[in-house]
């Protein structure tokens, strides 16, 4: 069965009466199924749900309750994690949504979850949201295209390419590569011959962007690119990387993809008898609250979570409230490199002995 036609021959949104007709039941039965009322057989429930899926029918009680057809609510799809970056961005989104007079509905996804973003978007659309924010999605390597045909509200994707197509998709916050390049160039400006990189997990677009920025900085200066060391955002993975890098006498500077890994890295270097920054300089990313209070205080890149959220939500709300208007132009956040005591010029030409650097006879 095809979608019912509206005025001008265009496809109209399917109604409960269309679902009832296709399923061979009454409209009241369709209502009972979607309200999870008792006394509906499993067979009837299955037919109604299959008919609704075939037609693309979506119940939207909240929108029906408003004469304007809007709920003044915005849904957010976010990865269920306590990591500083995603959690801080979600807080910025919540503040921005509240400031603009909307309410927030959040659906958390789990890394590796089969339904992923598509299931979360479907859940929010079922709740009748006026717009959707997809906050820092990761690349699960699957096909999210199944959701694209049914997304009929504006979508804002933060810090990643759009995971699916929709009539109105906005992007914001995609400047991590520029920030990572600035962090790497800071170390090169201190006259380090090259900079090693402790990367985040590569399914994360955030990790890929920081890796790209590091590579661009080295290429721009004609410097050699050392092998990438893999981490998982945790201080423990930074510590493991530090034990590995401490054994390489050519390492004088490391850019870590987040502060937690940088802090673990510094701990391992210190245990190996190396001084930060006298022997090895370290730069992090995020500027977590603890970064200024570790030993030594960490040079890092401060992420503009609130600015990204405010700019992105302003553009999303404009798209919601002015569907025929041109989209607002995005604002690029500034790069804020916070220089502290974990970076310095490289040491004189040295060799290592017994787990620490000592002056080379030829220096």
VENMO-V694182 format. One record per pair of residues at least 12 apart in sequence whose C-alpha atoms are under 10 Angstrom apart, sorted by the first residue. I is the first residue (numbers start at 1). GAP is how many residues later the second one is. Records with the same first field share a line. If there is no record, write none. Layout:
BEGIN
I = GAP / GAP
END
This chain:
BEGIN
1 = 17 / 21 / 50 / 53 / 54
2 = 12 / 52 / 53
3 = 12 / 15 / 51 / 52 / 53 / 54
4 = 14 / 51
13 = 42 / 43 / 44 / 45
14 = 38 / 41 / 42 / 43 / 44 / 45
15 = 12 / 37 / 40 / 41 / 42 / 43 / 44
16 = 12 / 13 / 14 / 15 / 18 / 32 / 36 / 41 / 42 / 43
17 = 13 / 14
18 = 12 / 33 / 34 / 37 / 39
19 = 28 / 29 / 30 / 31 / 32 / 33 / 34 / 35 / 36 / 37 / 38
20 = 27 / 28 / 31 / 32
21 = 27 / 30
22 = 25 / 26 / 28 / 29 / 30 / 32 / 33
23 = 21 / 22 / 23 / 24 / 25 / 26 / 27 / 28 / 29
24 = 20 / 23 / 24 / 27
25 = 19 / 22 / 23
29 = 15 / 16 / 19
30 = 14 / 15 / 17 / 18 / 19 / 22
31 = 17 / 28
32 = 13
33 = 12 / 13 / 15 / 16
34 = 14 / 15 / 24 / 25
56 = 93 / 94
57 = 69 / 93
58 = 64 / 67 / 68 / 69 / 70 / 92
59 = 66 / 67 / 68 / 69
60 = 65 / 66 / 67 / 68 / 69
61 = 65 / 66 / 67
62 = 64 / 65 / 66 / 67
63 = 64 / 65 / 66 / 67
64 = 64
69 = 59 / 61
70 = 58 / 59 / 60 / 61 / 250 / 251
71 = 31 / 32 / 56 / 57 / 58 / 59 / 60
72 = 25 / 28 / 29 / 30 / 31 / 32 / 56 / 57 / 58 / 59 / 245 / 248 / 249
73 = 24 / 25 / 28 / 29 / 30 / 31 / 32 / 51 / 54 / 55 / 56 / 57 / 58 / 59
74 = 20 / 23 / 28 / 29 / 30 / 31 / 32 / 50 / 51 / 53 / 54 / 55 / 56 / 57 / 58 / 59 / 80 / 81 / 239 / 242 / 243 / 246
75 = 22 / 28 / 29 / 30 / 31 / 32 / 45 / 46 / 48 / 49 / 50 / 52 / 53 / 54 / 55 / 56 / 57 / 58 / 59 / 80
76 = 14 / 17 / 18 / 28 / 29 / 30 / 31 / 32 / 44 / 45 / 48 / 53 / 55 / 56 / 57 / 58 / 59 / 79 / 80 / 81
77 = 13 / 28 / 29 / 30 / 31 / 32 / 39 / 40 / 41 / 42 / 43 / 44 / 46 / 47 / 55 / 56 / 57 / 58 / 59 / 60 / 80
78 = 12 / 28 / 29 / 30 / 31 / 32 / 39 / 42 / 55 / 56 / 57 / 58 / 59 / 60
79 = 28 / 29 / 30 / 31 / 32 / 37 / 38 / 55 / 56 / 57 / 58 / 59
80 = 27 / 28 / 29 / 30 / 31
81 = 27 / 28 / 29 / 30
83 = 150 / 151 / 177
84 = 149 / 174 / 175 / 176 / 202 / 203 / 204 / 205
85 = 51 / 121 / 173 / 200 / 201 / 202 / 203 / 218 / 220
86 = 49 / 50 / 51 / 219
87 = 48 / 218
88 = 198 / 200 / 215 / 216 / 217 / 218
89 = 46 / 47 / 69 / 214 / 215 / 216 / 217 / 218 / 219 / 220
90 = 16 / 43 / 45 / 46 / 215 / 216 / 219
91 = 214 / 215 / 218
92 = 212 / 213 / 214 / 215 / 216 / 217 / 218 / 221
93 = 40 / 42 / 212 / 213 / 214 / 215 / 216 / 217 / 218 / 219 / 220
94 = 12 / 212 / 215 / 216 / 219
95 = 211 / 214 / 215
96 = 210 / 211 / 212 / 213 / 214 / 215 / 216 / 217 / 218
97 = 212 / 213 / 216 / 217 / 220
99 = 211 / 214
100 = 210 / 213 / 214 / 217
101 = 216
102 = 28 / 215
103 = 26
104 = 25 / 28
105 = 19 / 22 / 24 / 27
106 = 14 / 17 / 18 / 26 / 27
107 = 12 / 13 / 14 / 16 / 17 / 27
108 = 12
109 = 28
111 = 26 / 27 / 28 / 29 / 92
112 = 26 / 27 / 28 / 29 / 30
113 = 27
114 = 26 / 28
115 = 27 / 29
116 = 21 / 22 / 24 / 26 / 27 / 28
117 = 17 / 20 / 21 / 23 / 27 / 30 / 46 / 47
118 = 25 / 26 / 27 / 28 / 29 / 30 / 45 / 46
119 = 25 / 27 / 28
120 = 14 / 27
121 = 12 / 13 / 26 / 27 / 29 / 30 / 34
122 = 25 / 28 / 29
125 = 25 / 26 / 27 / 28
128 = 25
129 = 24 / 25
130 = 22 / 23 / 24 / 25 / 186 / 187 / 189 / 190 / 191
131 = 20 / 21 / 22 / 23 / 24 / 25 / 37 / 182 / 185 / 186 / 188 / 189
132 = 19 / 21 / 22 / 23 / 24 / 25 / 37 / 181 / 184
133 = 21 / 22 / 23 / 24 / 25 / 36 / 37 / 38 / 176 / 179 / 180 / 183
134 = 21 / 22 / 23 / 24 / 25 / 26 / 28 / 29 / 37
135 = 21 / 22 / 23 / 24 / 25 / 37 / 38 / 174
136 = 21 / 22 / 23 / 24 / 25 / 37 / 38 / 68 / 69 / 70
137 = 20 / 21 / 22 / 23 / 24 / 25 / 26 / 66 / 67 / 68 / 69
138 = 21 / 22 / 23 / 25 / 63 / 64 / 65 / 66 / 67 / 68 / 69
139 = 21 / 22 / 24 / 63 / 64 / 65 / 66
140 = 63 / 64
141 = 62
142 = 21
143 = 20 / 21
144 = 19 / 20 / 21
145 = 18 / 19 / 20 / 21
146 = 18 / 19
147 = 16 / 17 / 18 / 19
148 = 15 / 16 / 17 / 18 / 19
149 = 15 / 16 / 17 / 18
150 = 16 / 17
151 = 13 / 14 / 15 / 16 / 17
152 = 14 / 15 / 16
153 = 13 / 14 / 15 / 16 / 163 / 166 / 167 / 170
154 = 12 / 13 / 14 / 15 / 16 / 161 / 162 / 163 / 164 / 165 / 166 / 169
155 = 12 / 13 / 14 / 15 / 16 / 161 / 164 / 165
156 = 12 / 13 / 14 / 15 / 16 / 156 / 157 / 159 / 160 / 161 / 163
157 = 12 / 13 / 14 / 15 / 16 / 17 / 155 / 159
158 = 12 / 13 / 14 / 15 / 16 / 150 / 151 / 154
159 = 12 / 13 / 14 / 15 / 16 / 17 / 46 / 47 / 50 / 149
160 = 12 / 13 / 14 / 15 / 44 / 45 / 46 / 48 / 49
161 = 13 / 44
168 = 148 / 151 / 152 / 155 / 159
169 = 147 / 150 / 158
170 = 142 / 143 / 145 / 146 / 149 / 157 / 158 / 160
171 = 141 / 144 / 145 / 159
172 = 136 / 137 / 139 / 140 / 141 / 143 / 158 / 159 / 160 / 161
173 = 130 / 131 / 132 / 134 / 135 / 136 / 138 / 139 / 157 / 158 / 159 / 160
174 = 31 / 32 / 35 / 134 / 158 / 159
175 = 31 / 34 / 35 / 38 / 128 / 133 / 157 / 158 / 159 / 160
176 = 29 / 30 / 31 / 32 / 33 / 34 / 35 / 36 / 37 / 109 / 125 / 127 / 159
177 = 29 / 30 / 31 / 32 / 33 / 34 / 35 / 36 / 37 / 38 / 39 / 40
178 = 31 / 32 / 34 / 35 / 36 / 38 / 39 / 156 / 157
179 = 30 / 31 / 34 / 35 / 106 / 121 / 122 / 123 / 124 / 154 / 155 / 156 / 157 / 158
180 = 27 / 29 / 30 / 31 / 32 / 33 / 34 / 35 / 36 / 37 / 75 / 76 / 77 / 103 / 104 / 105 / 120 / 121 / 155 / 157
181 = 28 / 29 / 30 / 31 / 32 / 33 / 34 / 35 / 36 / 37 / 39 / 74 / 154
182 = 31 / 32 / 35 / 119 / 153 / 154 / 155
183 = 27 / 30 / 31 / 34 / 71 / 72 / 73 / 74 / 99 / 100 / 101 / 102 / 116 / 117 / 118 / 152 / 153 / 154 / 155 / 156
184 = 12 / 13 / 26 / 29 / 30 / 31 / 32 / 33 / 34 / 69 / 70 / 71 / 72 / 99
185 = 28 / 29 / 31 / 32 / 33 / 35 / 36
186 = 31 / 69 / 97 / 113 / 151 / 153 / 157 / 158
187 = 65 / 66 / 67 / 68 / 94 / 95 / 96 / 156 / 157 / 158 / 159
188 = 29 / 30 / 33 / 35 / 65 / 157 / 158
189 = 155 / 156
190 = 63 / 91 / 153 / 154 / 155 / 156
191 = 153 / 154 / 155
192 = 31 / 59 / 60 / 61 / 88 / 89 / 152 / 153 / 154 / 155
193 = 25 / 28 / 30 / 31 / 57 / 58 / 59 / 60 / 153
194 = 23 / 24 / 27 / 28 / 29 / 30 / 31 / 32 / 56 / 57 / 58 / 59 / 60
195 = 19 / 20 / 22 / 23 / 28 / 29 / 30 / 31 / 55 / 56 / 57 / 58 / 59 / 60 / 86 / 87
196 = 18 / 22 / 28 / 29 / 30 / 31 / 32 / 33 / 49 / 54 / 55 / 56 / 57 / 58 / 59 / 60 / 86
197 = 13 / 14 / 17 / 18 / 28 / 29 / 30 / 31 / 32 / 33 / 34 / 44 / 56 / 57 / 58 / 59 / 60 / 85 / 86
198 = 12 / 13 / 29 / 30 / 31 / 32 / 33 / 34 / 35 / 39 / 40 / 43 / 44 / 47 / 56 / 57 / 58 / 59 / 60 / 63 / 64 / 67 / 86
199 = 12 / 15 / 29 / 30 / 31 / 32 / 33 / 34 / 39 / 42 / 56 / 57 / 58 / 59 / 62
200 = 29 / 30 / 31 / 32 / 33 / 34 / 37 / 38 / 56 / 57 / 58 / 61
201 = 29 / 30 / 31 / 32 / 56
202 = 28 / 29 / 30
204 = 28
206 = 51
207 = 24 / 25 / 26 / 50 / 51
208 = 49
209 = 48
210 = 45 / 46 / 47 / 48 / 75
211 = 17 / 44 / 45 / 46
214 = 41 / 42 / 43
226 = 24 / 25
229 = 12 / 13 / 15 / 16 / 27
230 = 26 / 27
231 = 25 / 26 / 27 / 30
232 = 25 / 26 / 28 / 29
233 = 23 / 24 / 25 / 26 / 27 / 28 / 29
234 = 24 / 25 / 26 / 27 / 28 / 29 / 30
235 = 23 / 24 / 25 / 26 / 27 / 28 / 29 / 30 / 31 / 32
236 = 24 / 25 / 27 / 28 / 29 / 31 / 32
237 = 23 / 24 / 25 / 27 / 28
238 = 18 / 19 / 20 / 21 / 22 / 23 / 24 / 25 / 26 / 27 / 28 / 29 / 30
239 = 21 / 22 / 23 / 24 / 25 / 26 / 27 / 28 / 29 / 30
240 = 21 / 24 / 25 / 27 / 28
241 = 20 / 21 / 23 / 24 / 25 / 27 / 28
242 = 12 / 19 / 20 / 21 / 22 / 23 / 24 / 25 / 26 / 27 / 28 / 29 / 30
243 = 21 / 22 / 23 / 24 / 25 / 26 / 27 / 28 / 29
244 = 21 / 24 / 25
245 = 20 / 23 / 24 / 27 / 35
246 = 19 / 20 / 22 / 23 / 24 / 25 / 26 / 27 / 28 / 34 / 106 / 109 / 110
247 = 22 / 25 / 105 / 108 / 109
248 = 103 / 104
249 = 30 / 31 / 100 / 101 / 102 / 103 / 104 / 106 / 107 / 108
250 = 30 / 99 / 100 / 101 / 102
251 = 28 / 29 / 30 / 95
252 = 24 / 25 / 26 / 27 / 28 / 29 / 30 / 91 / 92 / 93 / 94 / 95
253 = 23 / 24 / 26 / 27 / 28 / 29 / 30 / 89 / 90 / 91 / 92 / 93
254 = 12 / 26 / 27 / 28 / 29 / 30 / 89
255 = 26 / 27 / 28 / 29 / 30 / 44 / 45
256 = 26 / 27 / 28 / 29 / 44
257 = 26 / 27 / 28 / 29 / 43 / 44
258 = 25 / 26 / 27 / 28 / 29 / 30 / 42 / 43
259 = 23 / 24 / 25 / 26 / 27 / 28 / 29 / 30 / 31 / 32 / 39 / 40 / 41 / 42
260 = 24 / 25 / 26 / 27 / 28 / 30 / 31
261 = 23 / 24
262 = 20 / 21 / 22 / 23 / 29 / 36 / 37 / 38
263 = 19 / 20 / 21 / 27 / 28 / 31 / 32 / 33 / 34 / 35
265 = 17
266 = 14 / 15 / 16 / 28 / 29 / 30 / 32 / 76
267 = 28
269 = 86 / 87
270 = 85 / 86
271 = 84 / 85
272 = 82 / 83 / 84 / 85
273 = 79 / 80 / 81 / 82 / 83 / 84
274 = 78 / 81 / 82 / 83
275 = 21 / 67 / 81 / 82
276 = 19 / 20 / 22 / 65 / 66 / 67 / 68
277 = 19 / 21 / 64 / 65 / 66 / 67 / 68 / 69 / 70
278 = 64 / 65 / 66 / 67 / 68 / 69 / 70 / 79
279 = 64 / 65 / 66 / 67 / 68 / 69 / 71 / 77 / 78 / 79
280 = 62 / 63 / 64 / 65 / 66 / 67
281 = 17 / 18 / 60 / 61 / 62 / 63 / 64 / 65 / 66
282 = 14 / 16 / 17 / 18 / 59 / 60 / 61 / 62
283 = 15 / 16 / 17 / 18 / 54 / 55 / 56 / 57 / 58 / 59 / 60
284 = 14 / 15 / 16 / 17 / 18 / 53 / 54 / 58
285 = 13 / 14 / 15 / 16 / 17 / 18 / 52 / 53
286 = 14 / 15 / 16 / 17 / 18 / 19 / 51 / 52
287 = 12 / 13 / 14 / 15 / 16 / 17 / 49 / 50 / 51
288 = 12 / 13 / 14 / 15
291 = 49
292 = 46 / 47 / 48 / 49
294 = 47 / 48
295 = 46 / 47
296 = 44 / 45 / 46 / 47
297 = 42 / 43 / 44 / 45 / 46
298 = 40 / 41 / 42 / 43 / 44 / 45
299 = 38 / 39 / 40 / 41 / 42 / 43 / 44
300 = 36 / 37 / 38 / 39 / 40 / 42 / 43
301 = 34 / 35 / 36 / 37 / 38
302 = 32 / 33 / 34 / 35 / 36
303 = 30 / 31 / 32 / 33 / 34
304 = 29 / 30 / 31 / 32
305 = 28
307 = 24 / 25 / 26 / 27
308 = 22 / 23 / 24 / 25
311 = 17 / 18 / 19 / 20 / 21 / 22
312 = 16 / 17 / 18 / 19
314 = 14 / 16
315 = 12 / 13 / 14 / 15
316 = 12
347 = 12
348 = 12 / 15
349 = 12 / 13 / 14
350 = 12 / 13
351 = 12
END
